Structures are given as C-alpha cells and as structure tokens.
Amino acid sequence: MIIDRESFTELTVHLKLASDAILKSGRQLAGLSSDGAAVEGRCASALGEMTALAIELMAMERILRAVMQANRDEKCAPASAWVD
C-alpha cells in the first residue's frame, strides 16, 4: 500500500478546507479593494499570495490523485508481479 486510507482521507479533508479558505478570502479581498487606492496595493499583494497558494494546492491535489491511483493499481496487480 502506498498510503493508508485514513491518512489519505485526512490529507483530502485538509486540501478541501484550504481550498474553501482561498475562495472565502478572495471574496473578502474583492470587497476590500473597492475601499480606495491605499487598500488596493495591499489587496493586490494578498491576492498574489493567494494565487501562489492555490497553485500549490493544485499540485497537492495532483499528488493525492496519483497516490490514489497507485493504491488502486497496487491493489489490482496480480500477486505474481511482486515476486522476484
């Protein structure tokens, strides 16, 4: 087994919570940006950081999907494939 089911589920839950937090923060930043030019620079910087975080989360998602597929492949592999 590449990763146990409990660990995989825990990672998936944290990934979902982080994704939800990005969406909520983005909505709040959009509302703040209408308050004036001084806030605009800070919001743009924060939005850039959130974009970087979103990219990292997408990478994590791809890794989790690959692990899930590897677990499936390992489970379906014939026993003779593991014998040298």
Secondary structure by P-SEA (a helix, b strand, c coil): ccccaaaaaaaaaaaaaaaaaaaaaaaaaaaaaaccccaaaaaaaaaaaaaaaaaaaaaaaaaaaaaaaaaaaaaacccccccc
